[in-house]
C-alpha cells in the first residue's frame, strides 16, 4: 500500500510539473496571450466537456425563474462604456515579480493572506476609471503557476494594495475553497478561468466554461461553487455553481466566426453561475480586437435556448459538508537564531492539506521546506487549507 501511495504522489507531482511547464509559456504583460495554456487540470469542472451530460430534472423550473425571455449579453468588448473598459482585465507576471502585502477588508477571515505579486500598474476592473464596481484584479504568475484574485481592490497613493476579498489558486491542481467560503467571486470560484478571451476566439476554440450572472440566486451552491450570496430559499432559484448549456439543436450557422466560437463553447462547456448581476451576462476580458456590434448579436439568444445540466449535490445551510481541517505535524526553523545575513530553513509537515501559504514575505508554497535570509527577527506563519477549513502554526526566527 505504501508503494502504491508513493507512486500516486510521484505521478501527481510529475503531472503538476508538466502543467507548470506549459504555464511558464504564457506571455507576460497586461491582457497578454496564454499561448495555449489552460488553467487547472483537464478534468477540472471548468474544463469538462458537458455536451452529453443529462439535463437536470428541474431545468424548466430554473429557466422559468431566470425568465425564459431574458436575453444573453456579452459583458465584455472593446473600447469603453461610460469611461470604463468593458470586461474583467488580467495580467501575467513572472516569478520575479515583487510580492507585496495586501490589506484585507470585509472578508478577511475567509481570505488568503499575502504577500501577492500585484504590480502597482495592475489593471483594475473598470479601468481607466474603476469607480465603485467590483474592482477585480486578476494576476497570473506564470513561473510558479499561481493565480491571484482580488475583489474591491484599491491602490493607495503610497502604492499599497487593499482588498475586501483575496484568494490564491494553484493552477496545477483542482483546488477548492473551503465550503461556505467566498473568494474574489461571490460563488467562491476563481474568476479568470471563466472569462472569454479574444486570443482563444482568434485561435478558433474556447476549451472551458464561461462565467455568468443572474439577478437572483438561491441560498445554496453546487460544486464547483462553495459559497452562496442570497437569502432566497425558493427551490426554483438557481444555486451558485449551476451550469447552463446551449441546446444542441440551436442553429449557430447564421452567426459570425467569432460568435460561433463562443456558441460552440456554450454547447460543449456551458456557463457556470458565479455571481448576482444582470440576467445571463457572460463575462470576458476587454480587448481592442473585439467587434462590439457583432458581440451584441449574441443578444438574440434567450434563456429558453439553454437547459440546466444535471447538478450534483446542492448544499444549503442544512447540509453543508463537514470534515477535518488540515493537520500541521510540524513547522520549524533551522537554525531558529541567526546573525544578520545568515540563512534559515523553514520546514513543515502537513496532512490532509490542499495548499499552503507562508507569511510574511513568502506566499503560497509547494514542497516541504524553503530557505530564507531574514533581515530582522520574524515570526513566520504556515497556513494550511483544505475544503473543510484552515490550520495555522507559527515559528519565530531571531536575528541578532
Secondary structure, 3 states (H helix, E strand, C coil): CHHHHHHHHHHHHHHHHHHHHHHCCCCCEECCCCCCCCCCCCCCHHHCCCCCCCECCCHHHHHHHHCCCCECEEECCCCEECCEECCCCCEEECCCCCCECEEECCCHHHCCCCCECCCCCCCCCCCCCCCCCCCCEEEEECCCCEEEEEECCEECCCCCEEECEEEEEECCCCCCCCCCCCCCCCCCCCCHHHCECHHHHHHCCCCCCEEEEECCCCCCECCCCCCCCCCCCCCCCCCECCEEEECCCCCCCCCCHHHHHHHHHHHHCCEEEEEECCCCEEEECCCCCCCHHHHHHHHHCEHHHEEEECCCCCECCCCCCCCCCCEEEEEEEECCEECCCCCEEEEEEEECCCEEEEECCCEEECCCEEEECCCCCEEEEEEEEECCEEEEEEEEEEEC
